[in-house]
Amino acid sequence: MSNKVIYAIYNDDDILMDAVKKTRAAHHHIEEVFTPFPVHGLDKAMGLAPTRLAICAFIYGLCGLSFGTWMMNYIMIQDWPQDIGGKPSFSYIDNMPAFVPIMFEETVFFAAHLMVITFYMRSRLWPFKEAENPDVRTTDDHFLMEVAVNNNEEELVSFFEGTGAVEVKVIEKH
Amino acid sequence: MYTFSSKLKTFSFVLMAVGLLGIGYGFLSAPKNIQEVEALLAADSHGGHHEAVSSAHGSEAAHEAEAPEHAKAEAGKHEVKADTEHQEHLEHVLHQLSNKPWAALYVACIFFMLLSLGTLAFYAIQQVAQAGWSPVLFRVMQGITAYLPVGSVIFFIILVLCGLHFNHLFIWLDPEVVKHDELIQTKSGFLNFPFWIVRAAIFLAGWNAYRYFSRKNCLAQDESNDNSFYKKNFNYSAGFLVFFIVTESIMSWDWIMSIDPHWFSTLFGWYVFASFFVSGITMICMVTLYLKSRGYLEHVNTSHVHDLAKFMFGISVFWTYLWFSQFMLIWYANIPEEITYFITRIQEYNLPFFGAVVMNFLFPVLILINTDFKRITWVLVMAGIVILLGHYIDFFNMIMPGTVGSSWFIGIPEIASVLFFLGLFIFVVFSALTKAPLLAKRNPFIDESKHFHY
């Protein structure tokens, strides 16, 4: 079995979206789509499963909230209680309003940073990693759809030429 | 074209009738003199109530006027003092209880009036932002803002009645109180009846004028060959938003903050705005879902509803941010003239005060944070009802402590007032919806809006 794939290259996101829908309707398997910017609704058009990143973010936020609570309790109540503005810090709950901004910021901090790290790990991205784009023009103004070929090369080439692609290439993938 | 179903119409009339009966009962059953108050207090003779009422005395400006007499009484015999104090206490409770039906009416009236104003502000923002997603909802928003003229008239009448001393909602309107109150005297250049009522007239007239012309242009745009009416509306809306944000702030001092005339908060205008803005957006969502369930609004899809739900979620968080910002600064600084506001609310209004935070923040945040839930009708209706009730409670918390003090209760007058204005609101809004097609068909963004997909 060959590892041939088709690269169909488009120069407009609307044409790409239509092409993706047609390709799916024709039951060709889309391996990947490379775009210079996030195209709204592309994930749904490609039939990708909805992201679970939001659930992670919620859990990370809860971790941050807990961490902020623990941290302020340790710093301000247990380790070094102080009397600020006539409000001696003997109990957490009585001083809680003063700690809310910190608890909130920790929530945001944890959710944001851990979510980005999770996203990089899931996308297998790390510093100095070599780019996977098959064509450098996808970092500029072109859109590329990669479709698997199953002994139907001619049929696919003519199909993609009909979807408004500016260029259709057949590539042997390693 | 939408037709007002007779079932809903009957329902709105029933609400109004029940509301009127309850309001009438509230006014009739309010005690007329000290003897009735005494009988009332004796009837609920446990000591706890008495103490709670006495503790409210210190925070009430009205009481300060009686301070010299109080001092005299102290000089006298103990028994005389106790007797005078009892008389003063009875008079104080009488004032609170005779204010109660008025305050109940006032809270419900201002809540529904401001809710439609919040919708109008949201609508104006959509126009100015040239939003592509929302034009299919414009007629729903215009339907809701149709309540603004009706609500404004009733509200203005209540303000005039306040000025004519039918009640004591605004103690600074009472010259007897002002005479003995130095703090109010220094503010009387701004807080005096003529200036106050003229301001109210200008604000209400300005908002209603924008609503009238914006609606007129939107309807004219339907039959137009070019976008001139749309452009006109863009300019009007931009002008309105400037007028609105200034008048809204002053309105919040005039109609709400001045009920506690010694107290002030610099972000109060934003706080009130957040409260009625989220109520307005929630109402847009609820009316949209109702019309959708009746088979209207065929171009409104779940993406539009999803966006409204995102606004409900976001502005609920915004409200909480302001609620907390106002609370924390005052709590931390702990200055007597500021902190009394929250002491009254935490001690006398503990349940509604913290209950409002649960209903307006915790509940919507936990329910609406989920993307899928933002598209499920029954979840949205449930969240919407809680948010609307929560913001009614929020207005209750802003107005009641300064008018009825510790004699508050959510009883017949309060519930009846809400029912009356809800019935009126339903009647006016859904009558207005029948007057024009539910799609602003010639709006330049209508195609984008129809195909809006998230």
Interface residues (C-beta under 8 A of the other chain):
Chain A: H40 G41 A54 F58 G85 G86 K87 P97 A98 V100 P101
Chain B: F324 F327 M328 W331 Y332 A333 N334 I369 T371 H453 Y454
